[in-house]
C-alpha cells in the first residue's frame, strides 16, 4: 500500500480508457489509499472477491464516523434508507423475502417469450431507423426500451408514465459519483423527491385497483402485515428496481456492442453460431464493466491480509472502493484479459457483485441481454460502427457511452 499521485480519476485520458491505470495499480498499489476520496482503491480480483464476501463490511454508511449528513439531501437519503442495496440483515433479509420470487430464475424464464418479442420489435425499429437515415443510436432506439418496458411491466408502471423514468434515474445515480458537483447533487435530490412522490401516487392507485404486479404485491404485504414491509421501503425498492432494472442492461449493451463490433473476428464467430450469445454477454460484462466499482464500509477494525502479502489496517468506518472493472481484467485470474473473446471459459467475472449484495436482478438482466443480442444478430447481421467519435460519460462509478451510432456494412 502506498500513495500514488498518478491516479487521476478525473483525467480525460483515464475516463476514456481506465484499464491501463488499473493494470498498473494491480501491480504497484493494489490497495491504494486515495486521499481525495478518503477511500482505499482495491483493484485485484482476489481482494475484491474476499472483501465483497466479508460480513465485517457493509453498505451502511453510518458506520463511517466522518460522514455528516447534509439536511438538503434528505429526499435522496430517504430513498436509500430502506433500499436493498444499502441495508444489512436482518432488514435486508426481511425485505428480500418479500420481493424475491419476482426475480427467481423460474419466474424470469416465464418472461422469455415477452422479452423475445420486445427484442425483435426493437431490432426491427433499429433496422428501419438505419434504413431511413443511414445510421441510428443503438442505445436510445434499441437498448433502452427493452429493459425499461420489462421492469416497468413487472412493477406495474403505466406505459404513459415510463418516459420520465430514465431522466430521474440518470439524475439519481449522479449522487453516487465521488467527483459529483453541487449541481449533480441538486439534480439527484430533486429527482429523488419527484420519483418518490410518483411511487407513492402509484401505491395509492394500486390500492384502489390491484393488479398482478410487484407494487401491488408490496402494498398488499404492507397492508396485511405493516411490520413486514414499511411504506418507505416500498418506495425505496420500487425506485431501486426501476433504476437498476434498466441501467445495467442498457450500459452493457452500449459498452458490449461497441467491443463486439470493434472485434470483427468475434462478431463473425457469433454470427456463425448464435448459441454463443450467452457467453458473449458474459464477456461483454467482463470486458468493459458498466459498474466500475462498489463502495463498502468496515463495521469494525480489520487487519486485512491482501493478495500482495501485505497486511492493511482498516479501522472501523473505513471506506473501500472495490473495483469490479479492474478485478475483471486481473491477469492473475483471467488469461489474456485485454482480449475480447466471446467464448471465454471460464469467465468468473464479478460484474453483478458477490455476497449479500449480489444483484437480485442478474437472471433477468442476462435474459434480456442474451435475447436482445440474438435479435440484433438475426435482424441486422451486418451491423457496424460508424466513423463518429465515441464518448463516455465523465463518470467514475458508472462507465457508459453517451450514444452508440451504428449503421450496416455493405
LUMPA-103698 format. One record per residue (C-alpha): z negated, x, y. Coordinates in steps of 0.05 Angstrom, whole numbers, plus 5000, padded with zeros to 4 digits. Layout:
BEGIN
ZXY
...
REM end
This chain:
BEGIN
500050005000
501750255070
504350035137
511850025141
514549995212
521649885188
520149195160
523048775216
523648045193
526847815259
532248345259
539248015255
541448515201
535448325159
536647585167
543947675148
542148045084
534748175069
535848434998
536649185013
530049155051
526648804992
529249344945
526249894989
519649524995
519249444920
519850194913
515950444973
510949904993
510749334942
504349054973
505349165047
500248925098
504548675155
500248645217
504348155258
503447625205
496547875183
499047805112
500748215051
508148205036
508648224960
515548394932
515148594858
516248074805
510148214763
505448194823
508447544849
508147244779
500747424769
498647204838
502146534832
498246404768
491546664794
486846074807
482846504854
488546384903
490745734932
494445364988
488145115022
488845475088
481645315110
479845895064
482346345120
476646425169
481446695222
485446055225
483745585282
487044905281
490944715342
489044005362
496143905386
498443995315
494343415288
500242975267
503243555228
496543745197
495543025176
501843015133
499743665100
492543475084
494043055024
500543365002
501143624930
504044264959
497644414999
491744174957
488044434897
484444094837
481243614829
485243254884
491743584861
490643334790
488842634813
494942544857
499842874809
497642394754
499441814800
506642044810
508242504753
512042004709
517641944761
519342674753
518642754677
524743034641
525742364606
525941974670
530442484702
535342444642
535641694654
538441854723
544142264696
549441714700
547641544772
547742284792
554442404758
557241804796
554642064863
557142764849
564042514831
564442074892
562442634939
567243124906
572842624919
570542554991
570643304999
577643344969
580142815018
577043165077
580343825058
587043475048
586543165117
584043765157
585444375114
578044515107
571244175106
563844345108
561444335036
554244235059
554943605100
560643285062
558443444991
551643774982
547243355028
549042645007
547442734933
540042934935
538542524997
541241904962
537642044896
530742184926
531441614976
533041134920
527241384879
522441264936
525640624960
528340835028
533740345051
540640635060
540840475134
534640905146
536841525109
540741895164
534242025202
531042385142
534943035150
533343155223
525943005210
525843475151
529344055187
524243995244
518243955199
519844575157
520344975222
512744975225
512445395161
516145975194
511646555215
516246715273
516646005300
516945855374
512945365415
519044905414
519444955338
512144735335
513244155383
519343925344
515343955279
509443565307
514043025336
517942965272
511542915231
508842355274
515441965271
516242075196
509141865182
509841235224
516241065186
512941155118
507040715139
512140185160
515640255093
508940165057
507939515094
514839285074
513539455001
507039055001
510938445025
516838554979
515139014920
520939384888
521939854829
520840494869
515641034879
512840804945
511640104917
508240424857
503740864901
501940274946
500339844885
495940404857
492240464923
491139714930
488539664859
484340294860
483540584930
479741184904
485641394861
490541464919
489041424993
493941145043
494241815079
496042145012
501741645002
504541835070
503742585058
507042584989
512642105007
514542585062
513743185015
518342874963
523542665014
523543355045
523143784982
527543304944
533643494983
532344165019
532344584956
538544264926
542644294990
540945025002
542245234930
549044914935
550445275000
547945964982
550245904910
557245644922
558346204973
556246704920
560546384866
566846354910
565747084932
566047284858
572847034833
571747324763
565446904755
568846294785
574546374735
569546424678
566245774700
572845414707
574645624636
568045354608
564344824647
558744854596
556545464635
554745024695
547445014676
546745764672
551045844734
546045414772
540245864748
543946474773
545346144840
537846024848
536246744829
541747104867
540346814937
533846434932
533145904987
525545914989
524646655004
517046675000
510946234989
504246345022
497546334986
490446505007
484846834968
478846384956
474246984941
474147734946
479248024897
480648734874
487848654851
490949154803
498149184829
504349344789
504950034820
498050224794
494350144860
488149724869
488849284931
482648984961
483848264982
477847955018
476747205017
481546865065
486947395057
494047125066
499547345019
506947235027
509547224956
516947384959
520646984907
527347254932
525247974923
521947834855
528547524832
532048184847
526848644816
530549164773
524249234731
525548534704
532948374716
538548814691
543548974746
540048484794
545048554851
550648304806
552347554804
553047344731
553646614714
551946744641
545847184655
540947154598
535147194601
534246944671
526946844685
527546734759
521846414798
525746014850
521545404833
515045784834
509845844779
502945594762
499544994793
504544914849
510744974806
515944494835
514743804806
521943614822
525144214785
528143794728
531343314779
534043884822
537044234761
540543594740
543343464810
545744184816
548944214747
552443544752
554543704823
557544374804
561344064746
564143514791
566444034842
570044444788
573243834757
575743554824
577044194863
578144764813
581745174867
576145124918
575745734962
572146015023
575646005090
576346615135
570946335182
564746765191
558546515155
551846485189
544846395161
539546025200
534846525234
529046365187
524446775143
521346265095
527745865084
534446215077
540445755084
547345735114
548545335177
555145095146
559745275089
567045145107
571445115046
578745005031
583345024969
587445624949
594845574935
REM end
